[in-house]
Amino acid sequence: MKVLIITYYWPPAGGSGVQRWLKFVKYLQNFGITPVVYTVENPEYPILDATLQNEIPEGVEIIKQPIWEPYQLASIFTKKKKVKTSAGFLGTQKSLSSKIASYVRANYFIPDARMFWIKPSVNYLTKYLSEHKIDAIVSTGPPHTTHMIGLGLKKKLNIKWIADFRDPWTEIDYFHQLPLTKKAIKKHQNLEKQVLQNADDVIVVGDTMKKAYDSFSNQVHVITNGYDGEVNDETMPLDTDFTITHIGMLNADRNPVALWKAISELELKCTIQLIGKVANEVKESIETYGLSCQIKFIDYLPHNEVTQYQQKSQVLLLAVNKVPSAKGIITGKIFEYLQAKRPVLAIAPKDGDLSVILEKSKAGFVVDFDEVERLKEILVDLHQQYLQGTLTLKSVGVAQYHRKALTAQLAKIIKK
């Protein structure tokens, strides 16, 4: 059985967006399914990680076609030659030129700035599918341009189609921040609805997303993100300092102000490691609470190096965006935190999907965005265990999040 996977993010892309389907492709052949990957020839990836290319299984067919991305249009409005950034890392610039650029991008590039890949891809893949036996196609987004390619192929060929949402469309954390007109919002909602109603199956990463999409499709399945490799056996020496480590970008919405306040009021001796891009608003908060001397800013690291930081850290920090859709956010990093087997301190809705995962796995604590006093209690307890040399973790049920186990769930849907 063969399945064609339509994805924008593929090695050498770095970051979380590439991990999900790179790992599915790695394990699908174990379940009698041959993956064929369709991706871009000349992408504008905001993050690169060449080490991930080593994880592409030998012999997997990779089809690449060029894409035109309109980032150079930013030069019309700004002095920058090219703007490359994650959509989830929105800047807070207030200049007229940046406002114009944001408005144009939000309202004229729908569903996203990769929209010019849709028509050429549908044409190319229509020809490819007429010449090669493919049993089903999968589109994975964002960018949701991939779903529009899937929709186009479904309408032309009536081929079986699975739409995988790594993040929601109109409920994504930054959607409410975009300078969208009512007409643009309606167009996004209409396209999202078309994808959900036309796909034979829809896959999402959490229960909140499933509940939102159940009204459009009765074939919505939850397959979370996960981890690969072995669970940490705790033989690696831990940091000698009381380290609190966050991995991934910290944008303005993901600023754990309550944590900075709690650490400051406790005058807690600790080293805070922030690995990845950090917004200026977060840095300003850190300075406000007098914690600059306790912070280590570490730029984006290859995935294999990040793993070592996770396993050595005394505590792993997870901050969810403080946005209307916060309950449904399950950052992919949580599963690698589970693999690292170190205590997790999450600042997130206590009634959200992330909280359920941490509670069931007994892997750490969830504190709501403004629970400073509760944070202080937890930090004191964790620090005391660190001083006594007893800061360990006895998590349960982590194996269900291994990428191979998750691929087994995916294989059942594809074979159906």
C-alpha positions in Angstrom: 0.0 0.0 0.0 1.3 3.5 -0.9 0.5 6.8 0.6 1.5 10.3 -0.7 2.3 12.8 2.0 2.0 16.5 1.1 4.1 18.6 3.5 5.8 21.9 3.4 8.2 21.2 6.3 10.8 18.6 5.6 14.5 18.3 6.4 16.6 20.4 6.4 13.8 22.4 8.1 14.3 22.6 11.8 11.8 23.1 14.6 8.7 21.1 15.7 6.8 21.4 12.4 9.0 18.8 10.7 9.2 16.2 13.4 5.7 14.7 13.2 5.8 13.4 9.6 9.5 12.8 9.5 8.8 10.2 12.3 5.7 8.8 10.7 7.6 8.3 7.5 10.3 6.5 9.5 7.9 3.9 10.9 5.1 3.5 8.3 7.0 0.8 6.4 6.9 -1.3 9.6 3.1 -1.5 9.1 3.1 -2.4 5.4 2.7 1.2 4.1 5.1 2.8 1.7 5.3 6.6 2.1 6.1 8.9 -0.8 6.8 12.5 0.3 5.9 15.6 -1.7 7.6 18.8 -0.5 9.2 22.0 -1.7 12.3 22.4 -3.8 13.3 25.9 -2.6 11.6 26.7 0.7 12.0 29.7 3.0 12.4 27.8 6.3 12.8 30.1 9.4 14.9 27.4 11.1 17.3 24.9 9.6 18.6 21.7 11.2 20.7 19.7 8.8 21.1 16.8 11.3 17.4 15.8 10.7 18.3 14.8 7.1 20.1 11.8 8.7 16.7 10.5 10.0 15.1 10.2 6.5 14.8 6.5 5.9 16.9 5.2 3.1 15.0 4.6 -0.1 12.0 6.7 0.6 10.9 8.5 -2.5 11.0 12.3 -2.1 9.3 14.4 -4.8 10.2 18.1 -4.8 8.6 21.0 -6.8 9.6 24.7 -6.7 7.6 27.3 -4.8 7.4 31.0 -5.0 7.1 32.7 -1.7 6.3 36.4 -1.5 8.7 37.4 1.3 10.7 39.6 -1.0 7.6 41.8 -1.3 8.3 42.9 2.3 11.1 45.1 0.8 8.4 47.3 -0.7 7.4 48.3 2.8 10.5 47.8 4.8 14.3 48.2 4.4 14.8 44.5 5.0 15.6 42.4 1.9 13.8 39.4 3.2 11.7 38.5 6.2 11.7 34.9 7.4 10.0 34.2 10.7 7.7 31.6 12.2 4.0 32.7 11.9 3.7 32.0 15.6 6.4 34.6 16.4 4.6 37.8 15.5 6.6 40.9 15.9 5.2 43.9 17.8 6.6 46.6 15.5 4.3 49.6 15.3 5.8 51.3 12.2 3.5 52.2 9.3 5.5 50.0 6.9 5.3 46.9 9.2 1.6 47.5 9.7 1.0 47.6 5.9 3.1 44.5 5.3 1.2 42.6 8.0 -2.2 43.7 6.6 -1.2 42.7 3.1 0.1 39.3 4.3 -3.0 38.6 6.4 -5.7 39.6 3.9 -4.2 38.9 0.5 -2.3 35.6 1.1 -5.0 33.2 2.1 -4.7 30.6 3.5 -1.0 31.6 3.9 2.0 33.0 2.1 2.6 29.6 0.4 -0.7 29.8 -1.6 1.2 30.1 -4.9 2.2 26.5 -4.5 -1.4 25.3 -4.7 -2.2 25.3 -8.4 1.2 24.1 -9.7 1.1 21.3 -7.1 -2.4 20.2 -8.0 -1.4 20.1 -11.7 1.9 18.3 -11.1 0.4 15.7 -8.7 -2.6 15.1 -10.9 -0.2 13.9 -13.6 2.0 12.0 -11.1 -1.0 10.2 -9.7 -2.1 9.2 -13.2 1.2 7.5 -13.7 1.8 6.0 -10.2 -0.4 3.8 -8.1 -1.1 5.7 -4.8 -3.8 4.5 -2.5 -4.3 7.6 -0.4 -2.9 11.1 0.1 -2.2 13.0 3.3 -1.9 16.7 3.7 -0.4 18.1 6.9 -0.6 21.7 8.0 0.1 24.4 8.8 0.8 25.9 6.3 -2.8 25.1 5.3 -1.8 25.5 1.7 -1.1 21.8 1.9 -4.7 21.1 2.7 -5.8 23.2 -0.3 -3.6 21.0 -2.5 -5.3 17.9 -0.9 -8.7 19.4 -1.5 -7.9 20.1 -5.2 -6.8 16.6 -5.7 -9.8 15.2 -3.9 -12.2 17.2 -6.2 -10.3 16.2 -9.4 -9.5 12.6 -8.7 -11.8 11.6 -5.8 -8.8 9.9 -4.2 -8.9 9.0 -0.5 -7.6 11.9 1.5 -6.5 12.4 5.1 -6.1 16.0 6.4 -3.7 16.2 9.4 -3.9 19.3 11.5 -0.7 19.8 13.6 -2.3 23.1 14.7 -5.9 24.3 14.2 -6.7 26.8 11.4 -8.9 29.6 12.6 -8.4 28.7 16.3 -4.6 28.8 16.2 -3.1 30.8 19.0 -2.1 33.9 16.9 -5.1 34.0 14.6 -6.9 36.7 16.7 -3.8 38.9 16.5 -3.8 39.1 12.7 -5.1 42.3 11.2 -7.8 40.4 9.3 -10.9 42.0 7.7 -14.3 40.4 8.2 -14.2 39.2 4.6 -10.8 37.5 5.1 -11.9 35.9 8.3 -15.0 34.5 6.5 -12.8 33.2 3.7 -10.5 31.4 6.2 -13.5 29.9 7.9 -15.0 28.7 4.6 -11.8 27.1 3.4 -11.3 25.3 6.7 -14.9 24.0 6.6 -14.4 22.8 3.0 -11.3 20.8 4.0 -13.0 19.3 7.0 -16.1 18.3 5.1 -14.3 16.9 2.1 -11.5 14.9 3.7 -12.2 11.3 4.2 -10.5 11.4 7.6 -9.2 14.3 9.8 -6.4 13.9 12.3 -5.8 16.3 15.1 -3.3 16.4 18.0 -5.7 16.9 20.9 -9.2 16.4 22.3 -10.1 20.2 22.3 -9.4 20.3 18.5 -11.4 17.2 18.0 -14.4 18.6 19.8 -14.2 21.8 17.6 -14.0 19.8 14.4 -16.6 17.1 15.3 -19.4 19.4 14.1 -17.9 19.4 10.5 -16.8 15.7 10.2 -17.7 12.5 11.9 -14.2 11.1 11.0 -12.0 13.1 13.4 -9.2 11.1 15.1 -6.7 12.2 17.8 -3.1 11.2 17.3 -0.8 13.3 19.5 2.7 14.2 18.8 5.4 12.1 20.5 9.0 11.2 21.1 11.4 8.9 19.4 14.2 6.7 20.8 14.4 5.4 24.4 13.1 6.9 27.6 16.0 8.4 29.6 17.5 5.9 32.0 18.7 8.7 34.3 22.4 7.6 33.9 23.4 11.0 32.5 24.8 13.3 35.3 22.4 16.1 36.1 23.4 19.8 36.2 25.1 20.8 39.4 23.1 24.0 39.5 19.3 24.0 40.1 18.5 24.5 36.4 15.1 25.3 35.0 15.2 24.8 31.2 12.8 25.9 28.5 13.2 24.6 25.0 11.5 26.3 22.1 10.5 29.8 21.2 9.2 32.2 23.9 7.1 34.8 22.2 5.1 37.6 23.9 2.1 35.4 24.4 4.2 32.7 26.0 5.9 35.0 28.5 5.8 33.2 31.9 5.5 36.4 34.0 4.2 34.5 37.0 7.4 32.4 37.1 9.7 35.5 36.9 7.7 37.1 39.8 7.8 33.9 41.9 11.5 33.4 41.5 12.2 37.0 42.2 10.1 37.1 45.4 11.6 33.8 46.6 15.1 35.1 45.8 15.6 31.5 44.5 19.1 30.5 43.5 18.7 28.9 40.2 19.9 29.0 36.6 17.2 29.5 33.9 18.2 28.2 30.5 16.1 29.5 27.6 17.0 27.6 24.4 15.5 29.1 21.2 14.3 32.5 20.1 13.1 34.8 22.9 10.9 37.8 22.3 12.0 41.3 23.5 8.9 41.4 25.7 10.1 38.3 27.6 13.6 39.8 28.0 12.1 43.0 29.4 10.1 41.0 31.9 13.2 39.2 33.0 15.0 42.5 33.5 12.0 44.0 35.4 12.2 41.2 38.0 16.0 41.5 38.3 16.7 38.0 36.9 19.1 38.9 34.1 22.1 37.4 35.9 20.3 34.1 36.3 19.4 33.6 32.7 21.3 31.8 30.0 20.1 32.6 26.5 21.0 29.8 24.1 20.2 30.1 20.4 18.5 27.3 18.4 20.3 24.1 18.7 20.2 20.9 16.6 17.7 18.4 17.9 20.3 15.9 19.1 22.0 18.6 21.3 18.6 19.7 22.7 18.0 16.2 24.0 21.1 16.4 26.2 19.9 19.7 27.8 16.6 18.1 28.5 18.1 15.0 30.2 20.6 17.0 32.4 18.2 19.7 33.6 16.8 19.6 37.1 13.4 20.9 36.0 11.9 21.4 32.5 9.8 24.4 32.0 6.8 24.4 29.6 4.9 27.7 28.9 1.7 27.7 27.0 0.5 30.8 25.1 -1.9 33.0 27.1 -4.5 33.2 24.4 -8.2 32.4 23.9 -7.3 29.0 22.5 -4.9 28.1 25.3 -6.9 25.0 26.5 -6.3 23.2 23.2 -2.5 23.9 22.9 -0.3 20.9 23.3 3.2 21.9 22.5 5.1 19.0 20.9 7.9 19.6 23.3 5.9 18.0 26.1 6.5 14.5 24.8 10.2 14.9 24.5 10.1 16.2 28.1 8.4 13.0 29.1 11.1 11.1 27.3 13.8 13.0 29.3 12.1 11.9 32.5 12.8 15.1 34.4 10.1 16.9 36.4 8.0 19.2 34.3 6.7 22.6 35.5 4.0 23.8 33.1 2.3 27.2 33.1 -0.9 26.5 31.3 -4.7 26.2 31.8 -5.3 23.6 34.5 -8.4 22.3 32.6 -6.5 22.1 29.2 -5.3 19.2 27.1 -1.8 19.6 28.3 -2.8 19.3 31.9 -4.6 16.0 31.2 -1.4 14.5 29.7 0.8 15.6 32.6 -1.7 14.4 35.2 -2.1 11.0 33.6 1.7 10.5 33.2 2.5 11.8 36.7 5.3 13.8 35.0 5.0 17.2 36.8 2.9 20.1 37.7 0.5 22.5 36.0 0.1 26.0 37.3 -2.4 28.5 35.8 -1.1 31.7 34.3 -1.5 33.9 37.4 -1.0 31.4 40.3 2.1 33.0 41.7 1.7 31.7 45.2 1.1 28.1 44.0 4.2 28.5 41.8 6.3 29.5 44.8 5.2 26.5 46.8 6.1 24.1 44.0 9.5 25.8 43.4 10.4 25.7 47.1 9.5 21.9 47.1 11.5 21.2 44.0 14.5 23.1 45.2 14.4 21.3 48.5 14.4 18.0 46.7 17.3 19.2 44.6 19.3 20.1 47.7 18.6 16.7 49.2 19.6 14.9 46.0 16.1 13.3 45.7 14.7 15.3 42.7 13.6 12.4 40.5 10.6 11.4 38.5 8.5 8.2 38.4 6.3 8.8 35.4 3.8 6.3 34.0 2.3 5.4 30.6 4.9 7.3 28.6 5.3 4.5 26.1 2.0 5.3 24.4 3.6 8.5 23.1 6.4 6.7 21.3 6.4 7.6 17.6 6.2 3.9 16.6 3.1 3.4 18.7 1.5 6.6 17.3 2.4 5.4 13.7 0.5 2.2 14.4 -2.6 4.4 15.1 -2.0 6.2 11.8 -1.6 3.0 9.9 -5.0 1.8 10.9 -6.6 5.0 9.6 -4.7 4.8 6.3 -5.5 1.1 5.8 -9.2 1.7 6.5 
